[in-house]
Amino acid sequence: YKNHAYGIQCHIEIKENTVREWGCIPEYKIALEESLGDGALEKFDHDAQNNIYDMNRYASTIYKKFCELI
């Protein structure tokens, strides 16, 4: 409240099936391919799998730093 409220909204954490599950929602797949071209979902999934360890480590760091604020 006022000067004492913090909020954060993001989803940097990822599981092995996150991108595939998102891809089951037609609007997500369409938006991704409109932005990045045909095959974007598969490329995004491939990149996510290759970077899953770092992404989750970053998510943990962000969460811990946020907790230090409050």
N, C-alpha and C positions, 0 to 999 in steps of 0.2 A: 504494500500500500504506500502510495506517494514515493518517498525516497527509500523505502524499505522493501520493495518488491523486485524480485528477479524472475525471469522466465527464459526458457530455452525451448526451441522446437527444432528438432532435426533427427535424422535417422542415419547416422554414420555406421552404426553397428550392422552387421550382416551375418546371416547364416548361409550355409551351402545352398539352400533352396530358395533364398529370398528373391533373387531376380526371376527365377522360373515361376514362382508363385505370382509375382507382380505381372509377369507376361501373360498369365491366364486372364487378366482383366483387359479386355480388348482396347479400352481407352488408353491404358498405359502403353501398350505395345504400339498403338497407332501414333500416340504423341512422341514416343521415342523414335520411331522410324521417320516421322515427319521432321524431327529435329536433326537426326543423324543419318538418315538414309536406310535403305533396305538392309536387312540383316543386323540392324542395330541391337536388337534384343540379344541375339546370340553373341555378338561382340562384347556387349556390356556384361553378359554373364561370364564369358571367358575372362575378361579383365577383372571382374569381381572375384572370381575363383583364384586368380593369380595374386590378388592383393588382399585377400580376406584376413590374413594374420595382421598385417599393418593397419587395416581399417579398424579392426576390433581393438587393437592396442590404442589407436588414436581415440576411439570412442571412450575407452576406459580413462584415458588421460583427461579428456574433456569433462567427463563426469566427476572425476576426483577434483579437478580444479574448480568446477562449479560448486561442489560441496564445500570447498574451502572458503568460498565467498559468503556462504550462509552460515 
